[in-house]
């Protein structure tokens, strides 16, 4: 039987530390492969002009945007902010999976039972814990990805130092309110959809929940992530805009066609 995420009465239990380790490793690997897409996403989010070809913006398509970045900033620009992004993923993954395991176990021990609403509530609380643990890394990641040339920050530590010196300690928490407003429903919806899709996929793939080249867990993870992200994406755009307040000159370097 394939394991769900979180605590289940009818399966061999992993400890909260096991879930935390799994969250850290999965976050690390995912970030390494998908960082170029994250760079493109943030550039699109910070571009005020339309992303249509005739909209006046510098970026108007995934392939076109990647080519523009590589030509003007070099291939490594697609991995801008990778170190703080990895720190973000690991911190968020550890805090989220650990707290989700603890919360679901507590809920089951108190007889609340196996209900989708429990997974949603526990997921929302776990996402909040992950956000609070990793948010300063998110600020630095956004700033490093947003900057063009010449560079204002020379790395994660330099960015933290300059933010604290020039903008104060509160700058490391800029955009926290819309982030929490986004994270709680996002993680809640993710875990809710995951458990719903897992049951459906397990029934579709047979008793073991597997086919030779695919697993119900993988299908459920992809489907739940897509559904949850579509629901909360406008808040993610708002968060990125707030995070670069005081740093708008970087956006202007890539926001318009030259």
HUKA-V624970 format. One record per pair of residues at least 24 apart in sequence whose C-alpha atoms are under 10 Angstrom apart, sorted by the first residue. I is the first residue (numbers start at 1). J is the second residue. Records with the same first field share a line. If there is no record, write none. Layout:
# HUKA-V624970
I->J, J
This chain:
# HUKA-V624970
1->202, 207, 208, 209, 210
2->198, 202, 207, 208, 209, 210, 215, 216, 217
3->198, 209, 217
4->194, 195, 198, 199, 216, 217
5->97, 100, 101, 104, 119, 191, 194, 195, 217
6->97, 98, 99, 100, 101, 102, 103, 104, 105, 119, 122, 123, 191, 195
7->100, 101, 102, 103, 104, 105, 106, 107, 108, 109, 114, 119
8->101, 104, 105, 108, 113, 114
9->105, 108, 109, 113, 114
13->101, 105
14->101
15->98, 101, 102, 105
16->94, 97, 98, 99, 100, 101, 102, 103, 105
17->94, 97, 98, 99, 101, 102
18->94, 97, 98, 101
19->93, 94, 95, 96, 97, 98, 99, 100, 101, 102
20->90, 91, 92, 93, 94, 95, 96, 97, 98, 99, 100, 101
21->90, 93, 94, 95, 97, 98
22->90, 93, 94, 97, 98
23->89, 90, 91, 92, 93, 94, 95, 96, 97, 98
24->86, 87, 88, 89, 90, 91, 92, 93, 94, 95, 96, 97, 98
25->89, 90, 93, 94
26->89, 90, 93, 94
27->85, 86, 87, 88, 89, 90, 91, 92, 93, 94
28->85, 86, 87, 88, 89, 90, 91, 93
29->86, 89, 90
30->86, 89
31->82, 83, 85, 86, 87, 88, 89, 90
32->79, 82, 83, 85, 86, 89
33->79
34->78, 79
35->78, 79, 80, 81, 82, 85, 86
36->66, 75, 76, 77, 78, 79, 80, 82
37->62, 66, 78, 79
38->78, 79, 80, 81, 82, 85, 142, 145
39->66, 69, 77, 78, 79, 80, 81, 82, 141, 142, 144, 145, 146
40->65, 66, 69, 78, 145
41->237
42->141, 142, 143, 145, 146, 236, 237, 240, 241
43->69, 142, 145, 146, 147, 240, 251, 254, 255
44->237, 254, 255
45->234, 236, 237, 238, 239, 240, 241, 255
46->142, 146, 237, 238, 240, 241, 242, 244, 248, 250, 251, 252, 254, 255
47->241, 251, 252, 253, 254, 255, 256
48->241, 251, 252, 255, 256
49->255, 256, 257
50->255, 256
51->255
55->256, 257
56->255, 256, 257, 258
57->254, 255, 256, 257, 258
58->253, 254, 255, 256, 257, 258
59->254, 255, 256, 257
68->254
69->148, 254
72->148, 149
73->148, 149
77->144, 145, 148
78->145
79->144, 145
80->141, 142, 143, 144, 145, 146, 147, 148, 155
81->137, 138, 140, 141, 142, 143, 144, 145, 146, 147, 155, 156
82->141, 144, 145, 155, 156
83->137, 140, 141, 144, 155, 156
84->134, 136, 137, 138, 139, 140, 141, 142, 144, 155, 156, 157
85->134, 137, 138, 139, 140, 141, 142, 144, 145, 156
86->137, 138, 141
87->134, 136, 137, 138, 141, 156
88->130, 131, 133, 134, 135, 136, 137, 138, 139, 140, 141
89->130, 134, 137, 138
90->130, 134
91->129, 130, 131, 132, 133, 134, 135, 137
92->126, 127, 128, 129, 130, 131, 132, 133, 134, 135, 137
93->126, 127, 129, 130, 131, 133, 134
94->129, 130, 133, 134
95->126, 127, 128, 129, 130, 131, 132, 133, 134
96->122, 123, 124, 125, 126, 127, 128, 129, 130, 131, 133, 187
97->123, 126, 127, 129, 130
98->126, 129, 130
99->123, 125, 126, 127, 128, 129, 130
100->124, 125, 126, 127, 129, 130, 191
101->126
102->126
115->192, 195
116->191, 192, 193, 194, 195, 196
117->188, 189, 191, 192
118->188, 191, 192
119->187, 188, 189, 190, 191, 192, 193, 194, 195, 196
120->184, 185, 186, 187, 188, 189, 190, 191, 192, 193, 194, 195
121->184, 185, 187, 188, 189, 191, 192
122->184, 187, 188, 191, 192
123->183, 184, 185, 186, 187, 188, 189, 190, 191, 192
124->180, 182, 183, 184, 185, 186, 187, 188, 189, 190, 191, 192
125->183, 184, 185, 187, 188
126->183, 184, 187, 188
127->180, 182, 183, 184, 185, 186, 187, 188, 190
128->179, 180, 181, 182, 183, 184, 185, 186, 187, 188
129->180, 183, 184
130->183, 184, 187
131->176, 179, 180, 183, 184
132->173, 176, 179, 180
135->172, 173, 174, 175, 176, 179
136->160, 169, 170, 171, 172, 173, 174, 176
137->172, 173
138->172, 173, 174, 175, 240, 243
139->163, 171, 172, 173, 174, 175, 176, 239, 240, 242, 243, 244
140->172, 243, 244
142->240, 241, 243, 244
143->240, 243, 244, 245, 247, 250, 251
144->250
145->250
146->240, 244, 247, 248, 249, 250, 251, 252, 253, 254
147->244, 247, 248, 249, 250, 251, 252, 253, 254
148->249, 250, 251, 252, 253, 254
149->250, 253, 254
150->250, 253
151->250
152->247, 250
166->246
167->246
171->243, 244, 245, 246
172->243
173->243
174->239, 240, 242, 243, 244, 245
175->236, 238, 239, 240, 241, 242, 243, 244, 245
176->239, 242, 243
177->239
178->234, 235, 236, 237, 238, 239, 240, 242
179->235, 236, 237, 238, 239, 240
180->235, 239
181->232, 235, 236, 239
182->229, 231, 232, 233, 234, 235, 236, 238, 239
183->232, 235, 236
184->232
185->228, 229, 231, 232
186->224, 225, 227, 228, 229, 230, 231, 232, 233
187->224, 225, 228, 229
188->228
189->224, 225, 227, 228, 229, 231, 232
190->220, 221, 222, 223, 224, 225, 226, 227, 228, 229
191->220, 221, 224, 225, 228
192->224, 228
193->220, 221, 223, 224, 225, 226, 227, 228
194->218, 219, 220, 221, 222, 223, 224, 225, 227, 228
195->220, 221, 224
196->220, 224
197->221, 222, 223, 224
198->223, 224
